[in-house]
Amino acid sequence: MDIKHLALHIKANEKSIDGDRLVIYGGSYGGFAVLSAMTEHPGLWKAGVDIVGISNFVTFLENTAPWRRALRESEYGSLENDLEVLKMISPIHKIDNIAAPLFIIQGDNDERVPLSESVQMYEMLKEKGLEVELMRFADEGHGLAKLENRIKAYTRVVEWLKEIV
């Protein structure tokens, strides 16, 4: 709700910002926030950029390394006790609401948010004919640590945004 109200405030009050061209951008939990905002409040965004975000809490927990799963379940809930809530809060189950293009960045070796989270979001959006781009890095984990990869990814994001926005 905070993201929605910030976007609405900008649209109504910030004359130096074009409120019809808002882009939501975030990584990790912020990546989940991007996906969530795009599914919960689709009319607010011109585009979104998701970096290593969780798209489905069920598959996230199923595919998270066993040594991390207990820690994540203490934060988000367990598959055994909270399955319906985990499904309800997962953006993948509201993908039909997405109305703006999405750019996804993911490291193939991410131990925090498995690659499958980005791949399934990308494939489902492609299947539905929505505009989506996935940029994967075989030599990265959770986020982009290498300068060369950051330059490549963020340059492409800017080019993509110029095309979209």
Buried (B, 14 or more C-beta within 10 A) or exposed (E): EEBEEEBEEBBEEEEEEEBEEBBBBBBBBBBBBBBBBBBBBBEBBBBBBBBBBBBBBBBBBEBBEEEEBEEBBEEBBBBEEBBEEBEEBBBBBBBEEBBBBBBBBBBBEBEBBBBBBBBBBBEBBEEEEBBBBBBBBEEBBBBBEEEEBBEBBEEBBEEBBEEBB
